[in-house]
Amino acid sequence: MKRRSFLLGSAALLGMPQISSAQSKYPSHAITYIVPVAPGGGSDFVGRAVTNAWGKELGQTFIVDNQGGGGGIIACQKTARSQPDGYVLMQGYVATLATSPATRHVPYDPIRDFTPVGMIGGTPNVLVVNSKLPIHNLQDFIAYSKKNDGNTNYGSAGAGSLTHLLMELLKQRVGSNMVHIAYKGVSPAFTDLIAGQTQAMFPGLAAAVPHLKSQTVRAIAVTGKTRNPRFKDVPTFEELGIKGFDDVLQWYGVSGPAGMDKDVVKVLNDSLNKVLVLPDLAKQLEIEAIEPMPMTSAEFADYAKLDLERWTKLAKEQNINLTA
């Protein structure tokens, strides 16, 4: 009996360091990083830039897995169904975790099905109009939309997208009645805006930059707390007395499956926040007009939850209920 007890005790003692050692060595192999869009484009660029720097910090490779289709549903489902061991992460963003669940039924819960890891950053959205229109400021825009009540069209990157909901929020704030025209992406929406088929749009700043530089569209106001350094002459909505736009951003963050170990989350969060302050990465993210926004995992969870609540409330008030 004594010999048996000794052997069992020895096995337990030997096992304890092995478990601790395995945890301390995370990550011990490559991490799959799911990006919910096809290769190319802003979101994919952000994911590859971040994981390149992040992988160097962690001493492991990130394998970018593009899972486009379904408006992010495929990526979210694949992530939610993965083992919560820290080796499958997803670049969640405002569409997958806020605007889509707010406006349509999705086969995942944006809060309960994921573990928040951390925030990457965000870019402001900008209200733009066709540059041929006699609209040079927000007062002009409001007056124009009310004068042409029901005949002012605005384009979006798709029904239920941030570009759609932002304009609905503005309509609500200023009391105008504009008609929504949904496109399959921001590029065709810009094509029709420049052609005069629509009069306004509310895209992310990065998507608007080429058209602002070519002067085919005119910037009226930006979301966010401060003016953008690249367009210092464009005021914020807050400056113009329109509330509710100071914390609205096209944001990107990192999530994993629900149930991830808190120590693993801390390793990931600490290392992510460390690379977000690197000048080289900040310079890369600036290409997409993204300002790094390091947060704890708890802060990111609160941020995403509040954004989901904001757009869910607006969708109900504006009767936006999409079937797909």
C-alpha atoms as one frame of an Amber mdcrd trajectory, in Angstrom:
protein
   0.000   0.000   0.000   2.823   2.378   0.915   4.599   1.627  -2.372   1.343
   2.170  -4.329   0.667   5.459  -2.561   4.203   6.582  -3.247   3.901   5.780
  -6.942   0.556   7.567  -7.261   1.882  10.578  -5.421   4.989  10.663  -7.579
   2.888  10.474 -10.730   0.762  13.384  -9.566   3.813  15.458  -8.750   5.391
  14.641 -12.076   2.185  15.514 -13.887   1.782  18.933 -12.304   4.912  20.493
 -13.805   4.010  19.052 -17.211   0.630  20.830 -17.231   2.147  24.068 -15.990
   4.944  23.828 -18.530   2.465  23.286 -21.381   0.497  26.353 -20.348   3.625
  28.484 -19.985   4.776  27.554 -23.470   1.707  28.955 -25.225   1.819  29.361
 -28.119   3.736  26.214 -29.027   2.701  26.116 -32.675   1.090  28.210 -35.417
  -2.138  30.128 -34.776  -4.939  30.216 -37.346  -6.273  33.743 -37.810  -9.646
  33.829 -39.534 -10.428  36.960 -41.538 -14.127  37.119 -42.547 -13.498  38.465
 -46.061 -11.919  37.250 -49.280  -8.222  38.024 -49.870  -7.506  41.621 -50.794
  -9.219  44.714 -49.477  -8.903  46.697 -46.277  -9.904  44.102 -43.689  -7.546
  41.498 -45.131  -4.722  44.046 -45.222  -5.307  44.885 -41.557  -5.262  41.226
 -40.568  -2.019  40.477 -42.382  -0.262  43.593 -41.105  -1.251  42.920 -37.497
  -0.480  39.195 -37.493   2.902  39.739 -39.126   3.986  41.952 -36.226   2.106
  39.909 -33.626   3.694  36.654 -34.748   7.175  38.102 -34.309   6.283  39.186
 -30.788   4.896  35.760 -29.861   7.585  33.816 -31.694   5.026  31.880 -33.696
   3.471  32.037 -37.153  -0.049  33.244 -37.783  -1.792  31.514 -40.674  -4.343
  33.893 -42.194  -7.469  31.972 -43.177  -9.775  34.043 -45.387 -13.371  32.940
 -44.869 -15.455  35.245 -47.051 -19.126  34.757 -47.758 -22.329  35.063 -45.839
 -21.482  38.535 -44.615 -19.063  37.076 -42.080 -21.391  34.276 -40.950 -19.123
  31.492 -42.243 -16.109  32.924 -40.418 -18.041  33.433 -37.195 -19.459  29.919
 -37.214 -16.067  28.359 -37.909 -14.522  30.335 -35.068 -17.313  29.621 -32.595
 -17.084  25.868 -33.291 -13.297  25.697 -32.879 -11.482  24.427 -29.813 -11.004
  27.291 -27.318  -7.289  26.563 -26.937  -6.018  29.845 -28.335  -4.969  28.422
 -31.692  -7.968  29.722 -33.644  -8.698  33.446 -33.547 -10.897  35.687 -35.668
 -10.678  39.279 -36.723 -14.118  40.325 -35.580 -15.239  43.776 -36.592 -18.186
  46.128 -36.490 -20.157  44.152 -39.095 -19.764  40.649 -37.658 -20.180  41.599
 -34.001 -22.492  44.616 -34.138 -24.344  45.812 -37.238 -25.228  42.418 -38.753
 -26.583  40.893 -35.517 -28.460  44.150 -34.907 -30.305  44.067 -38.209 -30.824
  40.380 -39.062 -30.925  36.926 -37.555 -27.475  35.347 -37.521 -26.688  31.750
 -36.465 -24.352  32.828 -33.677 -24.511  34.994 -30.564 -22.022  37.875 -30.889
 -21.548  37.988 -27.119 -21.873  34.440 -25.762 -20.197  32.521 -28.605 -16.865
  34.335 -28.477 -14.038  35.235 -26.129 -12.920  38.853 -26.544  -9.151  39.048
 -26.942  -8.495  42.692 -27.757  -9.122  45.711 -29.947  -6.967  46.519 -32.943
  -8.248  49.961 -33.824 -10.784  51.994 -35.723 -11.239  54.421 -38.566 -13.801
  57.229 -38.732 -16.591  57.377 -41.255 -17.127  60.464 -43.352 -20.286  61.955
 -44.790 -19.592  62.724 -48.451 -21.655  64.220 -51.275 -21.252  64.489 -55.018
 -18.886  67.428 -55.498 -21.105  68.938 -58.214 -23.896  69.573 -55.737 -24.236
  72.995 -54.067 -23.479  71.428 -50.690 -20.409  72.614 -48.805 -21.247  72.024
 -45.154 -23.660  70.149 -42.930 -26.144  73.004 -42.876 -26.266  72.925 -46.681
 -26.719  69.159 -46.622 -29.622  69.256 -44.189 -31.289  72.065 -46.128 -30.832
  70.202 -49.433 -32.238  66.924 -48.106 -35.279  68.657 -46.626 -35.911  70.736
 -49.731 -35.736  67.555 -51.813 -37.704  65.530 -49.275 -38.006  61.931 -50.400
 -35.974  62.624 -53.549 -32.500  62.632 -52.017 -30.875  59.241 -52.456 -27.982
  57.899 -50.432 -25.966  54.805 -51.231 -24.524  52.213 -48.870 -22.210  49.226
 -49.055 -25.202  47.003 -48.321 -28.375  46.810 -46.268 -27.529  46.627 -42.594
 -23.943  47.797 -43.109 -22.415  50.569 -41.038 -22.678  52.867 -44.071 -26.442
  52.226 -44.044 -27.011  52.574 -40.294 -24.937  55.719 -39.973 -27.104  57.544
 -42.484 -30.232  56.290 -40.733 -28.820  57.683 -37.502 -28.191  61.029 -39.204
 -31.707  61.037 -40.672 -33.037  60.475 -37.178 -30.918  63.273 -35.696 -31.686
  65.952 -38.301 -35.230  64.929 -39.280 -34.671  64.399 -43.009 -36.268  61.828
 -45.314 -33.650  60.354 -47.617 -34.041  57.198 -49.698 -31.638  54.306 -49.136
 -30.072  52.563 -52.144 -28.174  49.421 -51.122 -25.220  48.235 -53.217 -23.099
  45.105 -53.103 -20.043  46.804 -51.711 -18.687  50.292 -51.348 -17.086  50.481
 -54.839 -20.325  50.337 -56.868 -21.882  52.729 -54.381 -19.132  55.237 -55.128
 -19.564  54.711 -58.868 -23.193  55.793 -58.716 -22.482  58.630 -56.288 -19.899
  60.097 -58.658 -22.282  59.572 -61.608 -25.005  61.498 -59.793 -27.379  58.553
 -59.345 -27.161  59.100 -55.604 -26.312  62.271 -53.760 -24.596  61.172 -50.562
 -22.865  58.335 -48.732 -21.316  57.617 -45.333 -18.252  55.396 -46.061 -15.189
  54.641 -43.976 -12.534  57.296 -44.423 -10.028  54.944 -46.095 -12.509  54.072
 -48.857 -13.260  57.757 -49.421  -9.668  59.016 -49.613  -9.064  58.371 -53.366
 -12.317  60.101 -54.286 -11.650  63.013 -51.955  -8.229  63.447 -53.544  -9.706
  63.386 -57.052 -12.347  65.870 -55.840 -15.213  63.814 -57.255 -16.816  63.833
 -53.802 -16.770  66.413 -51.035 -16.360  65.682 -47.326 -18.937  67.280 -45.041
 -18.175  65.884 -41.575 -16.426  62.947 -39.882 -17.309  60.721 -36.977 -15.026
  60.472 -33.965 -13.949  62.736 -31.133 -11.349  64.734 -33.078 -10.674  65.838
 -36.641  -8.649  63.484 -38.779  -5.021  64.644 -39.240  -5.184  64.003 -43.006
  -8.287  66.154 -43.438  -7.961  68.834 -40.805 -10.497  71.104 -42.511 -13.326
  68.570 -42.137 -15.194  69.078 -38.833 -16.567  66.377 -36.572 -20.302  65.984
 -36.039 -19.739  66.810 -32.387 -18.289  70.191 -33.377 -21.363  70.826 -35.504
 -23.734  70.083 -32.641 -24.907  66.644 -33.824 -24.722  64.181 -30.940 -24.170
  60.432 -31.135 -21.330  60.302 -33.668 -18.300  60.903 -31.467 -17.675  57.208
 -30.700 -18.874  55.690 -33.989 -16.073  53.934 -35.860 -15.375  51.217 -38.373
 -13.509  49.086 -35.844 -11.521  45.858 -35.894 -10.816  43.544 -32.972  -9.753
  39.982 -32.177 -11.969  37.253 -30.741 -11.690  33.538 -30.146 -14.177  30.776
 -29.366 -16.061  31.008 -26.079 -14.343  29.418 -23.107 -10.717  30.365 -23.722
  -8.347  30.107 -20.763  -7.874  33.498 -19.119  -4.091  33.070 -18.979  -3.960
  32.420 -22.713  -6.156  35.468 -23.330  -3.775  37.567 -21.237  -0.757  36.376
 -23.243  -2.554  37.282 -26.461  -3.875  40.611 -25.188  -0.561  41.744 -23.729
   1.357  40.863 -26.885  -1.264  42.436 -29.184  -1.216  45.690 -27.226   2.572
  45.675 -27.337   2.743  45.528 -31.128  -0.042  48.082 -31.605   2.255  50.823
 -30.318   5.057  49.925 -32.740   5.654  52.809 -35.190   6.025  50.479 -38.184
   2.645  48.819 -37.594   0.970  52.155 -36.895   2.317  53.402 -40.233   0.865
  50.374 -42.028  -2.524  50.772 -40.363  -2.530  54.441 -41.331  -2.902  53.301
 -44.964  -6.426  52.217 -43.987  -6.861  55.355 -41.829  -6.909  53.130 -38.730
  -5.819  54.483 -35.368  -4.566  51.736 -33.022  -6.748  51.419 -29.917  -5.096
  49.078 -27.379  -7.583  47.777 -24.800  -7.794  45.029 -22.212  -9.961  42.077
 -23.181 -12.640  43.308 -20.751 -12.583  46.804 -22.269 -12.940  45.358 -25.760
 -15.866  43.215 -24.579 -17.618  46.297 -23.201 -16.910  48.304 -26.357 -18.348
  45.641 -28.665 -21.375  45.110 -26.411 -22.219  48.828 -26.342 -21.849  49.088
 -30.117 -24.187  46.129 -30.600 -26.722  47.762 -28.270 -26.457  51.074 -30.135
 -27.217  49.581 -33.550 -29.872  47.194 -32.231 -31.730  50.161 -30.740 -31.453
  52.162 -33.970 -32.588  49.207 -36.097 -35.728  48.867 -33.985 -36.441  52.593
 -34.066 -35.920  52.833 -37.833 -37.726  49.531 -38.510 -34.694  47.875 -40.107
 -35.297  44.143 -39.983 -33.504  42.170 -42.676 -34.164  38.548 -43.509 -30.685
  37.674 -44.799
